[in-house]
Structures are given as structure tokens and as C-alpha cells.
């Protein structure tokens, strides 16, 4: 068995000052093997190979833990796809209370397969559209995070209703985040959030810059949000 994935992750996690164990690396190996196998059958990720998956997916998601405290938090990953970033955060922070939400059944089934293999019976893998989620999920999470799902003015309306007051919304973005923040100021204010901040971060072994957009929730989100997705997309706040 190749150890390239483990070597890259070990060096990367050390560079990020994130603790890990052999069990951590074993779980990442299982995750990678399932991702590679299932990606040949369905559209999970266009990224392949141990080095690219390790850096562009696993370490990219892991780097978030060095920027925001997740310990003991209830976390919702909106549009979780193949499980990024939620399952990476869970592998590195097993005590995290994680819910994954995605609108595509095949992806949710994959997430559940990974959770079974990694022995994470407490992770909830939900087949739902964010704007159609049941009322009991509203204002129920300390952190709502999303990676590569939509522009911020659309994403905010999908995510803020799930956040508790004093919770934190996190959008994982590339280098051009400032423009999205500017166009989303009104949306975030209407949804109960404070002005978003942009936090650059780096991924070991990658030159491309990354950013987190962060906004705390200070007031309840008005009950009329989220609207139907067709309306959100046609007329962003």
C-alpha cells in the first residue's frame, strides 16, 4: 500500500499544528479509498490521486480547524457533497457534533457509507434541500459551514436560518472573497448576521491562497427566510 497520502497528511497536519494519531491517518486512508472507488461510479469529485486529494481536499478542510474553534460545537455542513469539509473536521475532532446536509441522494448515501466505515454512528447524513429543512433544525447549530456551494449572497440565506444566536457562519472561498462580502452586506444584515470578515489561510504544499468568510449571528433570522430556491437565485437579498 502506498504511504504517500499518510506522509503528506502527517507533514501537513504538523505544519498546521493540528494533533493527530495513527487512527486519524487510518481513517483518512479509508475515506480516500472509498472516495476514489465511488468517484469512478458517480460525480463526487474531479480531483484524483493521493497527493491532490490530500492537499486540495483533506488539508484544505483541515486548515479551518487552525482558524476557528470547533471543539464541543454542533456543526452543520450545508451542501456537503462528498463530505467536505464536515467529515475531515470530524476525523480530526471526533467529539464534534456533526450533521451533513445535501440535496443529492447518491452523495448522502456515500456520506453514510463513509461514516459507517469510519465508525461515526453519531453523524447525521440528511437528504434535504437547505431551504426545505424542517422547523426543528432552525437556529439549532453553533457553526454552519459550507464549501464551494454558491455565491455568498445566495449561501447566506440558505445557512443563517440554521444558526443559533451567537453562532458562526463560515464560507470557505478562494482568493476573491472581498467582492462577495461587499455584495452580501445587505443579505447578512437582513438575516441577523454581523458584518462579515475575511480571514486568509494557507494550505501546506499549495501556493494558491484560500479565505474563510466569517459572520456571527446576533439576531434571529426573520421567519420569511429562507425563500424558495428559485426566488433566492433570481433575486438574491
C-alpha positions as CSV (number, residue, x, y, z in Angstrom):
1,X,0.0,0.0,0.0
2,X,1.3,3.4,-0.9
3,X,2.1,5.7,2.1
4,X,2.1,8.9,0.1
5,X,-1.2,10.1,1.4
6,X,-0.2,9.4,5.0
7,X,3.2,11.2,4.5
8,X,1.6,14.3,3.0
9,X,-1.1,14.4,5.7
10,X,1.5,13.9,8.5
11,X,3.7,16.7,7.3
12,X,0.7,18.9,6.6
13,X,-1.0,18.4,9.9
14,X,2.3,19.1,11.7
15,X,2.7,22.3,9.7
16,X,-0.9,23.3,10.7
17,X,-0.1,22.5,14.4
18,X,-3.1,20.1,14.4
19,X,-2.8,16.9,16.6
20,X,-3.4,13.5,15.0
21,X,-2.9,9.8,15.7
22,X,-2.3,6.7,13.7
23,X,-6.1,6.2,13.9
24,X,-6.6,9.6,12.3
25,X,-4.4,8.6,9.4
26,X,-6.1,5.3,9.1
27,X,-9.5,7.0,8.9
28,X,-8.2,9.3,6.2
29,X,-6.9,6.3,4.2
30,X,-10.3,4.6,4.4
31,X,-12.0,7.9,3.4
32,X,-9.6,8.3,0.4
33,X,-10.1,4.7,-0.8
34,X,-13.9,5.0,-0.7
35,X,-13.8,8.4,-2.4
36,X,-11.6,7.0,-5.2
37,X,-13.7,3.9,-5.7
38,X,-17.1,5.7,-5.7
39,X,-15.9,8.6,-7.8
40,X,-15.5,6.2,-10.7
41,X,-19.2,5.4,-10.4
42,X,-20.7,8.9,-9.6
43,X,-19.8,12.5,-9.7
44,X,-18.2,13.1,-6.3
45,X,-15.0,15.0,-7.1
46,X,-12.9,15.8,-10.2
47,X,-9.8,15.7,-8.0
48,X,-8.0,12.4,-8.0
49,X,-4.7,10.9,-6.8
50,X,-3.3,10.7,-3.3
51,X,-1.3,14.0,-3.4
52,X,-4.1,16.1,-4.9
53,X,-6.8,14.7,-2.7
54,X,-4.5,15.1,0.4
55,X,-3.7,18.7,-0.4
56,X,-6.7,20.1,-2.3
57,X,-9.4,18.4,-0.2
58,X,-8.2,17.0,3.1
59,X,-5.6,19.5,4.2
60,X,-7.6,22.4,2.8
61,X,-10.5,21.4,5.0
62,X,-8.2,20.6,8.0
63,X,-6.7,24.1,7.9
64,X,-10.1,25.5,9.0
65,X,-9.5,24.0,12.5
66,X,-6.5,26.2,12.9
67,X,-8.6,29.3,12.4
68,X,-11.9,28.7,14.2
69,X,-12.5,26.7,17.5
70,X,-14.8,23.7,16.8
71,X,-14.3,21.7,20.0
72,X,-17.6,20.9,21.6
73,X,-19.7,22.6,18.9
74,X,-22.7,21.5,17.0
75,X,-21.9,21.8,13.3
76,X,-24.0,21.7,10.1
77,X,-22.2,21.3,6.8
78,X,-24.6,22.7,4.1
79,X,-24.2,21.2,0.6
80,X,-21.7,18.7,2.0
81,X,-21.3,16.7,-1.3
82,X,-18.6,14.1,-0.7
83,X,-18.3,15.2,2.9
84,X,-16.0,18.2,2.6
85,X,-15.4,19.9,5.0
86,X,-17.6,18.2,7.6
87,X,-16.1,14.6,7.6
88,X,-12.5,16.0,7.6
89,X,-13.3,18.1,10.6
90,X,-14.9,15.1,12.3
91,X,-11.9,12.9,11.7
92,X,-9.6,15.4,13.3
93,X,-12.1,16.5,16.0
94,X,-14.2,13.3,16.8
95,X,-16.1,15.0,19.7
96,X,-17.7,17.4,17.2
97,X,-21.5,17.1,16.8
98,X,-21.8,16.9,13.0
99,X,-24.8,17.0,10.6
100,X,-24.2,16.7,6.9
101,X,-26.9,18.1,4.5
102,X,-27.0,17.6,0.8
103,X,-29.8,17.6,-1.8
104,X,-28.5,14.6,-3.8
105,X,-29.3,11.2,-2.5
106,X,-26.3,9.4,-4.0
107,X,-24.0,11.8,-2.2
108,X,-25.8,11.3,1.1
109,X,-25.6,7.5,0.7
110,X,-21.8,7.9,0.1
111,X,-21.5,10.0,3.2
112,X,-23.3,7.4,5.2
113,X,-21.0,4.7,3.8
114,X,-18.0,6.7,4.9
115,X,-19.5,7.2,8.4
116,X,-20.1,3.5,8.7
117,X,-16.6,2.7,7.7
118,X,-15.0,5.3,10.0
119,X,-17.3,4.2,12.9
120,X,-19.0,7.6,13.3
121,X,-22.5,6.5,14.3
122,X,-23.3,9.9,15.7
123,X,-23.0,11.8,12.4
124,X,-26.4,12.6,10.7
125,X,-26.4,12.4,6.9
126,X,-29.5,14.2,5.7
127,X,-31.0,14.2,2.2
128,X,-32.6,17.6,2.2
129,X,-32.6,20.9,0.4
130,X,-31.5,23.6,2.9
131,X,-34.5,25.8,2.1
132,X,-36.9,22.9,2.8
133,X,-35.4,21.7,6.1
134,X,-37.8,21.1,9.0
135,X,-38.5,23.7,11.6
136,X,-36.7,21.7,14.3
137,X,-33.4,22.4,12.5
138,X,-33.9,26.1,12.6
139,X,-31.5,28.1,14.9
140,X,-30.1,24.7,16.2
141,X,-26.4,24.9,15.4
142,X,-23.3,26.6,16.8
143,X,-21.5,26.6,13.4
144,X,-22.9,26.4,9.9
145,X,-20.1,25.8,7.3
146,X,-20.2,25.4,3.5
147,X,-17.5,24.9,0.9
148,X,-17.9,25.5,-2.9
149,X,-21.7,25.7,-2.9
150,X,-22.9,29.1,-4.0
151,X,-22.0,32.8,-4.0
152,X,-22.2,34.4,-0.6
153,X,-25.4,36.4,-1.1
154,X,-27.2,33.1,-2.0
155,X,-25.4,30.9,0.5
156,X,-26.1,33.2,3.4
157,X,-29.9,32.9,3.0
158,X,-29.5,29.1,3.0
159,X,-27.3,29.0,6.1
160,X,-28.2,31.7,8.5
161,X,-31.7,30.2,9.4
162,X,-29.9,27.2,10.9
163,X,-27.6,29.2,13.2
164,X,-28.2,29.8,16.9
165,X,-27.9,33.4,18.1
166,X,-24.1,33.9,18.8
167,X,-23.4,31.1,16.3
168,X,-20.8,31.4,13.5
169,X,-21.4,31.2,9.7
170,X,-18.3,30.1,7.8
171,X,-18.0,30.1,4.0
172,X,-14.8,28.5,2.5
173,X,-13.7,30.5,-0.5
174,X,-10.8,31.1,-2.9
175,X,-8.8,34.3,-3.1
176,X,-11.5,36.6,-4.5
177,X,-13.7,36.9,-1.4
178,X,-13.9,40.6,-0.8
179,X,-16.2,41.2,-3.7
180,X,-18.6,38.6,-2.5
181,X,-18.6,40.1,1.0
182,X,-19.4,43.6,-0.4
183,X,-22.4,42.3,-2.4
184,X,-23.7,40.3,0.6
185,X,-23.7,43.0,3.2
186,X,-27.4,43.7,2.9
187,X,-28.3,40.0,2.9
188,X,-26.2,39.2,6.0
189,X,-27.7,42.1,7.9
190,X,-31.3,41.1,7.0
191,X,-30.6,37.6,8.1
192,X,-29.4,38.6,11.6
193,X,-25.7,38.5,11.0
194,X,-22.9,40.9,11.8
195,X,-20.7,42.3,9.1
196,X,-18.6,39.5,7.6
197,X,-14.8,39.4,7.9
198,X,-12.4,37.8,5.6
199,X,-9.7,35.5,7.0
200,X,-6.9,34.3,4.7
201,X,-5.4,31.0,5.4
202,X,-2.8,28.8,3.7
203,X,-2.6,25.1,3.0
204,X,0.7,23.3,3.3
205,X,2.2,22.5,-0.1
206,X,-0.2,24.8,-2.0
207,X,0.7,28.3,-3.4
208,X,-2.9,29.3,-4.1
209,X,-4.4,31.4,-1.3
210,X,-7.6,30.5,0.5
211,X,-10.0,32.5,2.5
212,X,-12.7,32.0,5.1
213,X,-15.7,34.4,5.3
214,X,-16.9,34.6,8.8
215,X,-20.0,36.2,10.3
216,X,-21.5,35.9,13.7
217,X,-25.3,35.8,14.2
218,X,-26.6,38.5,16.5
219,X,-30.4,38.3,16.0
220,X,-32.9,35.7,15.0
221,X,-33.4,35.3,11.3
222,X,-36.9,36.5,10.2
223,X,-39.3,33.6,9.6
224,X,-39.8,34.5,6.0
225,X,-36.2,33.3,5.2
226,X,-35.2,31.2,3.5
227,X,-37.4,31.7,0.5
228,X,-37.8,29.2,-2.3
229,X,-34.5,28.5,-4.0
230,X,-35.8,29.8,-7.4
231,X,-36.5,33.1,-5.7
232,X,-33.2,33.2,-3.8
233,X,-31.3,32.6,-7.0
234,X,-33.4,35.0,-9.1
235,X,-33.5,37.8,-6.5
236,X,-30.6,37.5,-4.0
237,X,-31.1,39.7,-0.9
